[in-house]
Amino acid sequence: MSRNRGIKLHTLPSGLRVIMEEIPHVRSVSFGIWVRTGSRNENAQQGGISHFLEHMLFKGTGKRTAFEIADTMDAIGGQFNAFTSQENTCYSTRTLDTHFETALEVLTDMFFNSKFEEEDINKERNVILEEINMMEDSPDSLVVQLLQEQIFQKKTLGLSILGTAESIGRFERKDFIEFMQEKYRPDNTVVAVAGNINEMAVLEKISTAFSVFEKRCKPKAEAPAIYTPGFNLREKDIEQVHLAMGFPGIAMGKDESWYATAAMTAIFGGGMSSRLFQKVREERGLAYSVYSYNIAFSDTGIFVIYAALNPSQLYDALQLITEETRRLFTERVTPAQLAKVKEQLKSNMLLSLESSMSRMGSIAVTQLMLNRITTADEVVQKIDAVTMERFYEVCEKIFIPQEVSLSLVGKGVGDLDVKKLISRTNGG
């Protein structure tokens, strides 16, 4: 057992990690089952199976129909959700503290006893195909997916979480069972609970509920992701051009760089007072929406600059965005500006942790992905420790002209002068 200022970690004999945080001043309990598997852990034939499997766990067990699962949670006023990302899948509930046992029983019933009936698979197949169509109709999401496909060459992290129409059309019951047997292992899973709980009582209930979770063989390690710069253009009959420019980002949990990256992102393109927003939108009026962010994975990252603009302003916007990346070095950030953004980061982080669901997610992700506990106080200390030297080390790691990638979605992008685009995105 590990203890860290109110956050407790227990490892059960199966290898399952249970992490808990008692928050006595609230009346809620948030509970999550987090599995370290996602689209990155699929091959081309399995594309989208992690996400499809997540959907199927809501479709009925030997004990409950899909309606009865939903009705049981509605009857206690509980919130019920799940999501799949590139590297993990989460099933979560948030209920009053008096209803935790019901939430635990329902979620573990789904986790261990889902039926995967062919009729339900076929119905949900159509739902996911519509979700894929919806992505195609959301150019702001599509352009970032295209960027990742280019950078990771449609392998591992370049695969769509949703899969493709072809891969979704192939899945049968046995595929879900085999994938779950391989990936849903105790050593690959974290159970997290945060809220008004009694630690030992909750641990006993979780130990009983997960007693059927047996050790399984570990599959071979995933291949490392390799960043490959390039361009990915998608013709689409829409009014704006959506642009995503990418640079090598910072991996999750790289403490010396992680918090400096957050500070740089905020100053460069994180909000309305950022350099990017002020220059591109406020001063030049070249885009309505423009911002930047770092997508962090366990071993790599992508620093993304996004903009939506009129096609006639694309070349000017690209040149201006590139100039802003260089201006970080020629018009250096002042100590006062860095101090200001560090206070913003601390406020945003602490305010985001004022709900039991946020606290549950925070402790679960750090334990699942980094195998450690990070408290709010430690994060504050690490933000305070960001120096100007570390800030500019991060800038130099990210803004490498030769590593720039670009994706575009819009009308006429297939006819663009790629050489001219390359010139703009390399500072020409």
C-alpha positions as CSV (number, residue, x, y, z in Angstrom):
1,M,0.0,0.0,0.0
2,S,1.2,3.5,-0.8
3,R,0.0,6.7,1.0
4,N,0.4,10.2,-0.3
5,R,-1.5,13.0,1.5
6,G,-4.9,11.5,1.5
7,I,-4.5,9.5,-1.7
8,K,-4.2,5.8,-1.1
9,L,-3.0,3.1,-3.5
10,H,-3.5,-0.6,-2.9
11,T,-2.4,-3.4,-5.2
12,L,-4.5,-6.5,-5.1
13,P,-3.0,-10.0,-5.5
14,S,-4.2,-10.1,-9.1
15,G,-2.1,-7.0,-9.9
16,L,-5.1,-4.7,-10.1
17,R,-4.3,-1.2,-8.7
18,V,-7.0,0.5,-6.6
19,I,-6.4,4.2,-6.0
20,M,-8.6,6.2,-3.7
21,E,-9.0,9.7,-2.3
22,E,-11.3,10.6,0.6
23,I,-13.0,13.9,0.2
24,P,-15.2,14.2,3.3
25,H,-16.7,17.6,2.6
26,V,-18.6,16.4,-0.5
27,R,-21.7,14.1,-0.8
28,S,-20.7,12.5,-4.1
29,V,-18.5,9.5,-5.0
30,S,-16.9,9.2,-8.4
31,F,-15.8,5.7,-9.5
32,G,-13.9,4.7,-12.6
33,I,-12.4,1.6,-14.2
34,W,-9.5,2.6,-16.4
35,V,-7.9,0.2,-18.9
36,R,-4.6,1.1,-20.6
37,T,-5.7,0.2,-24.1
38,G,-7.0,2.3,-27.0
39,S,-6.6,2.8,-30.7
40,R,-2.8,2.7,-30.3
41,N,-3.0,-0.9,-29.2
42,E,-4.9,-2.0,-32.3
43,N,-3.6,-3.2,-35.7
44,A,-5.0,-2.2,-39.0
45,Q,-7.5,-5.0,-39.0
46,Q,-8.7,-4.1,-35.5
47,G,-9.1,-0.4,-36.2
48,G,-11.8,1.0,-33.9
49,I,-12.3,-2.2,-31.8
50,S,-11.4,-0.5,-28.5
51,H,-14.1,2.1,-29.0
52,F,-16.6,-0.4,-30.3
53,L,-16.0,-2.6,-27.3
54,E,-16.6,0.4,-25.0
55,H,-20.0,0.8,-26.6
56,M,-20.9,-2.9,-26.3
57,L,-20.4,-3.0,-22.5
58,F,-23.6,-0.9,-22.3
59,K,-25.7,-3.3,-24.3
60,G,-26.6,-5.9,-21.8
61,T,-25.3,-8.6,-19.4
62,G,-26.6,-11.9,-18.2
63,K,-28.4,-10.0,-15.4
64,R,-29.6,-6.8,-17.1
65,T,-30.7,-5.6,-20.5
66,A,-29.3,-2.3,-21.9
67,F,-32.5,-0.6,-20.7
68,E,-32.2,-2.0,-17.2
69,I,-28.5,-0.9,-16.9
70,A,-29.6,2.7,-17.8
71,D,-32.8,2.5,-15.6
72,T,-30.9,1.3,-12.6
73,M,-28.5,4.3,-12.7
74,D,-31.3,6.7,-13.5
75,A,-33.2,5.5,-10.4
76,I,-30.4,6.6,-8.2
77,G,-29.8,9.9,-10.0
78,G,-26.3,8.7,-11.1
79,Q,-24.2,10.0,-13.9
80,F,-22.8,7.3,-16.2
81,N,-20.2,7.6,-18.9
82,A,-17.4,6.0,-20.8
83,F,-14.8,7.1,-23.4
84,T,-12.0,5.7,-25.5
85,S,-8.8,7.6,-26.3
86,Q,-5.6,6.6,-28.1
87,E,-4.1,5.0,-25.0
88,N,-6.9,4.3,-22.5
89,T,-10.5,3.4,-22.1
90,C,-12.6,4.6,-19.1
91,Y,-15.9,3.5,-17.6
92,S,-17.1,5.9,-14.9
93,T,-20.0,6.8,-12.6
94,R,-20.8,9.6,-10.2
95,T,-23.4,9.1,-7.5
96,L,-24.4,10.2,-4.1
97,D,-22.2,8.5,-1.5
98,T,-25.2,6.4,-0.4
99,H,-25.4,4.8,-3.8
100,F,-21.8,3.8,-4.4
101,E,-22.5,0.1,-3.9
102,T,-25.2,0.2,-6.7
103,A,-22.8,1.9,-9.1
104,L,-20.0,-0.6,-8.3
105,E,-22.3,-3.5,-8.8
106,V,-23.7,-2.2,-12.2
107,L,-20.3,-1.2,-13.6
108,T,-18.6,-4.5,-12.6
109,D,-21.5,-6.5,-14.0
110,M,-21.0,-4.7,-17.3
111,F,-17.2,-5.2,-17.1
112,F,-17.3,-8.9,-16.5
113,N,-20.6,-10.2,-17.8
114,S,-21.5,-8.3,-21.0
115,K,-23.1,-10.7,-23.5
116,F,-22.0,-9.3,-26.9
117,E,-25.1,-10.6,-28.7
118,E,-24.9,-10.4,-32.5
119,E,-28.1,-8.4,-32.8
120,D,-26.7,-5.7,-30.5
121,I,-23.4,-5.7,-32.4
122,N,-25.1,-5.1,-35.6
123,K,-27.2,-2.3,-34.2
124,E,-24.2,-0.6,-32.6
125,R,-22.2,-1.0,-35.8
126,N,-24.7,1.3,-37.5
127,V,-24.4,3.8,-34.6
128,I,-20.6,3.9,-34.9
129,L,-20.7,4.2,-38.7
130,E,-22.9,7.3,-38.1
131,E,-20.2,8.5,-35.6
132,I,-17.6,8.2,-38.4
133,N,-19.8,10.2,-40.7
134,M,-20.2,12.8,-38.1
135,M,-16.4,13.1,-37.8
136,E,-16.3,13.7,-41.6
137,D,-18.8,16.5,-41.1
138,S,-16.7,18.1,-38.3
139,P,-13.7,19.6,-40.1
140,D,-12.1,21.0,-36.9
141,S,-11.8,17.4,-35.6
142,L,-11.0,15.9,-39.0
143,V,-8.1,18.2,-39.7
144,V,-6.4,17.1,-36.4
145,Q,-7.0,13.4,-37.2
146,L,-5.4,13.9,-40.6
147,L,-2.4,15.6,-39.0
148,Q,-2.0,12.5,-36.7
149,E,-2.3,10.2,-39.6
150,Q,0.5,12.0,-41.4
151,I,2.8,12.2,-38.4
152,F,2.4,8.6,-37.4
153,Q,1.9,7.2,-40.9
154,K,-1.5,5.6,-40.1
155,K,0.2,3.3,-37.5
156,T,-0.3,3.2,-33.8
157,L,-1.1,6.8,-32.8
158,G,-2.1,7.6,-36.4
159,L,-5.1,5.3,-36.3
160,S,-8.5,6.8,-35.8
161,I,-10.2,6.0,-32.5
162,L,-13.4,5.3,-34.4
163,G,-11.8,3.0,-37.0
164,T,-13.0,2.9,-40.6
165,A,-16.2,1.7,-42.2
166,E,-14.3,-1.4,-43.5
167,S,-12.9,-2.4,-40.1
168,I,-16.2,-1.7,-38.2
169,G,-18.0,-3.9,-40.7
170,R,-15.8,-6.9,-40.0
171,F,-16.2,-7.3,-36.2
172,E,-17.9,-10.3,-34.8
173,R,-18.6,-11.5,-31.2
174,K,-15.4,-13.5,-31.0
175,D,-13.3,-10.4,-31.9
176,F,-14.5,-8.5,-28.8
177,I,-14.1,-11.5,-26.5
178,E,-10.5,-12.1,-27.8
179,F,-9.5,-8.4,-27.6
180,M,-10.9,-8.1,-24.1
181,Q,-9.1,-11.2,-23.0
182,E,-5.8,-9.8,-24.3
183,K,-6.1,-6.2,-23.2
184,Y,-8.4,-6.1,-20.2
185,R,-6.0,-7.5,-17.7
186,P,-5.6,-6.7,-14.0
187,D,-2.0,-5.4,-14.4
188,N,-3.3,-3.2,-17.3
189,T,-6.2,-1.7,-15.2
190,V,-6.6,0.9,-12.5
191,V,-9.8,1.3,-10.4
192,A,-10.1,4.8,-9.0
193,V,-12.5,6.2,-6.4
194,A,-12.8,9.8,-5.1
195,G,-15.4,11.3,-2.8
196,N,-17.0,10.8,0.6
197,I,-15.8,7.3,1.2
198,N,-14.5,5.1,4.0
199,E,-11.2,3.8,2.6
200,M,-11.1,0.3,4.0
201,A,-14.8,-0.4,3.6
202,V,-14.6,0.6,-0.1
203,L,-11.4,-1.4,-0.6
204,E,-13.2,-4.5,0.8
205,K,-16.1,-4.0,-1.6
206,I,-13.9,-3.5,-4.6
207,S,-11.7,-6.5,-3.7
208,T,-14.8,-8.7,-3.6
209,A,-16.3,-7.2,-6.8
210,F,-13.0,-7.8,-8.8
211,S,-12.1,-11.1,-7.2
212,V,-13.0,-12.8,-10.6
213,F,-10.4,-10.6,-12.4
214,E,-7.6,-13.2,-12.9
215,K,-4.0,-12.6,-14.0
216,R,-3.3,-13.0,-17.7
217,C,-0.3,-13.1,-19.9
218,K,1.1,-9.8,-21.0
219,P,1.2,-9.3,-24.8
220,K,4.4,-8.0,-26.5
221,A,5.2,-4.3,-26.0
222,E,3.8,-1.8,-28.4
223,A,6.1,-0.3,-31.0
224,P,7.4,3.2,-30.3
225,A,5.7,6.0,-32.2
226,I,7.9,7.8,-34.8
227,Y,7.2,11.4,-35.8
228,T,7.2,11.8,-39.5
229,P,6.7,15.4,-40.8
230,G,4.7,16.0,-44.0
231,F,1.4,17.3,-45.4
232,N,-2.1,15.8,-45.6
233,L,-4.8,17.7,-47.6
234,R,-8.5,16.8,-47.7
235,E,-10.8,18.3,-50.3
236,K,-14.2,19.2,-48.8
237,D,-16.9,21.5,-50.0
238,I,-17.1,23.9,-47.1
239,E,-16.8,27.6,-46.7
240,Q,-13.6,27.8,-44.6
241,V,-10.3,26.1,-44.7
242,H,-9.4,24.3,-41.5
243,L,-5.6,24.2,-40.7
244,A,-3.6,22.1,-38.3
245,M,0.1,22.7,-38.1
246,G,2.1,20.2,-36.0
247,F,5.5,20.1,-34.4
248,P,7.1,17.4,-32.1
249,G,5.4,17.8,-28.8
250,I,6.2,16.8,-25.2
251,A,5.2,13.4,-23.8
252,M,3.0,13.0,-20.8
253,G,4.7,13.4,-17.4
254,K,8.0,14.7,-18.6
255,D,8.1,16.9,-15.5
256,E,11.0,19.2,-16.4
257,S,9.4,19.9,-19.7
258,W,5.7,19.3,-19.1
259,Y,4.9,22.3,-17.0
260,A,7.1,24.6,-19.1
261,T,5.2,23.4,-22.1
262,A,1.9,24.3,-20.4
263,A,3.3,27.8,-19.7
264,M,4.6,28.2,-23.3
265,T,1.3,27.0,-24.7
266,A,-0.7,29.5,-22.7
267,I,1.5,32.4,-23.7
268,F,1.8,31.4,-27.4
269,G,-1.7,30.3,-28.2
270,G,-3.7,29.3,-25.2
271,G,-6.3,32.0,-25.0
272,M,-7.6,35.4,-26.1
273,S,-4.6,37.2,-24.6
274,S,-2.1,34.9,-26.3
275,R,0.4,36.1,-28.9
276,L,-1.2,33.9,-31.6
277,F,-4.7,35.2,-31.0
278,Q,-3.7,38.8,-30.7
279,K,-1.6,38.8,-33.8
280,V,-3.6,36.6,-36.2
281,R,-7.2,37.5,-35.2
282,E,-7.1,40.9,-33.3
283,E,-4.4,42.7,-35.3
284,R,-4.8,41.1,-38.8
285,G,-8.3,39.6,-38.7
286,L,-7.1,36.5,-40.6
287,A,-9.0,33.9,-38.7
288,Y,-12.0,33.7,-36.4
289,S,-10.6,30.7,-34.4
290,V,-6.9,30.3,-33.7
291,Y,-5.2,28.5,-30.8
292,S,-2.5,26.0,-29.9
293,Y,-2.2,23.0,-27.6
294,N,0.0,20.0,-26.8
295,I,-1.4,16.5,-27.4
296,A,0.5,14.3,-24.9
297,F,1.0,10.6,-25.2
298,S,2.9,8.2,-22.9
299,D,6.1,8.5,-25.0
300,T,5.7,11.3,-27.4
301,G,3.5,14.3,-28.3
302,I,2.3,16.7,-30.9
303,F,2.2,20.4,-30.5
304,V,-0.8,21.6,-32.6
305,I,-1.6,25.0,-34.0
306,Y,-5.2,25.2,-35.3
307,A,-7.0,27.9,-37.3
308,A,-10.2,28.2,-39.3
309,L,-10.1,30.9,-42.0
310,N,-11.2,32.1,-45.4
311,P,-9.3,30.2,-48.2
312,S,-8.1,33.5,-49.7
313,Q,-6.2,34.2,-46.5
314,L,-4.5,30.9,-46.1
315,Y,-1.0,31.8,-47.3
316,D,-0.9,35.0,-45.3
317,A,-2.1,33.2,-42.2
318,L,0.5,30.5,-42.6
319,Q,3.3,33.0,-42.9
320,L,2.0,35.0,-39.9
321,I,1.7,31.8,-37.7
322,T,5.3,30.8,-38.7
323,E,6.5,34.3,-37.9
324,E,4.9,34.0,-34.4
325,T,6.8,30.8,-33.7
326,R,10.1,32.7,-34.5
327,R,9.0,35.8,-32.5
328,L,9.1,33.8,-29.3
329,F,12.9,33.8,-29.7
330,T,13.3,37.3,-31.0
331,E,10.9,39.1,-28.7
332,R,11.5,37.1,-25.5
333,V,8.9,36.5,-22.9
334,T,9.5,38.6,-19.8
335,P,9.8,37.3,-16.2
336,A,6.5,39.1,-15.4
337,Q,4.7,37.4,-18.2
338,L,6.0,34.0,-17.1
339,A,4.9,34.7,-13.5
340,K,1.5,35.7,-14.7
341,V,0.9,32.6,-16.7
342,K,2.1,30.4,-13.9
343,E,-0.6,31.8,-11.7
344,Q,-3.2,31.2,-14.4
345,L,-2.0,27.5,-14.7
346,K,-2.3,27.0,-10.9
347,S,-5.7,28.6,-10.8
348,N,-7.0,26.5,-13.7
349,M,-5.7,23.3,-12.3
350,L,-6.9,23.8,-8.7
351,L,-10.4,25.0,-9.8
352,S,-10.7,22.0,-12.1
353,L,-10.2,19.7,-9.2
354,E,-13.2,20.9,-7.2
355,S,-15.4,18.0,-8.2
356,S,-15.0,14.4,-7.2
357,M,-15.1,13.3,-10.9
358,S,-12.1,15.5,-11.7
359,R,-10.2,14.2,-8.7
360,M,-10.9,10.6,-9.7
361,G,-9.8,11.2,-13.3
362,S,-6.6,13.0,-12.2
363,I,-5.4,10.3,-9.8
364,A,-6.4,7.5,-12.2
365,V,-4.6,8.9,-15.2
366,T,-1.3,9.5,-13.4
367,Q,-1.4,6.0,-11.9
368,L,-2.4,4.3,-15.1
369,M,-0.1,6.1,-17.5
370,L,2.8,7.1,-15.3
371,N,2.6,4.5,-12.4
372,R,2.8,7.2,-9.8
373,I,0.7,9.5,-7.6
374,T,0.9,13.2,-8.2
375,T,-1.0,15.5,-5.7
376,A,-2.3,19.0,-6.4
377,D,0.3,20.4,-4.1
378,E,3.1,18.8,-6.0
379,V,1.7,20.1,-9.3
380,V,1.7,23.6,-7.8
381,Q,5.3,23.2,-6.8
382,K,6.3,22.0,-10.3
383,I,4.5,24.9,-11.9
384,D,6.3,27.3,-9.6
385,A,9.6,25.7,-10.5
386,V,9.3,26.6,-14.2
387,T,12.2,28.9,-15.1
388,M,12.9,31.1,-18.1
389,E,15.7,28.7,-19.1
390,R,13.3,25.7,-19.0
391,F,10.7,27.7,-20.9
392,Y,13.1,28.3,-23.8
393,E,14.5,24.8,-23.8
394,V,10.9,23.6,-24.5
395,C,10.5,26.2,-27.3
396,E,13.7,24.9,-28.9
397,K,12.5,21.3,-28.7
398,I,9.2,22.0,-30.3
399,F,9.6,24.7,-32.9
400,I,12.0,23.0,-35.3
401,P,11.3,24.2,-38.8
402,Q,12.4,21.0,-40.5
403,E,9.9,19.0,-38.4
404,V,6.8,21.0,-39.2
405,S,3.7,19.1,-40.4
406,L,0.5,20.5,-41.9
407,S,-3.0,19.2,-42.6
408,L,-5.8,21.2,-44.4
409,V,-9.5,20.5,-44.9
410,G,-11.5,22.7,-47.2
411,K,-12.6,23.6,-50.7
412,G,-9.8,23.8,-53.3
413,V,-7.0,22.6,-50.9
414,G,-6.2,19.8,-53.4
415,D,-5.2,22.5,-55.9
416,L,-2.8,24.4,-53.6
417,D,0.8,25.0,-54.4
418,V,2.5,22.5,-52.0
419,K,5.9,24.0,-52.6
420,K,4.6,27.4,-51.6
421,L,3.0,25.9,-48.5
422,I,6.3,24.3,-47.6
423,S,8.0,27.6,-48.0
424,R,5.5,29.3,-45.7
425,T,5.6,26.6,-43.0
426,N,9.4,26.6,-43.0
427,G,9.6,30.4,-42.6
428,G,10.1,31.2,-46.2
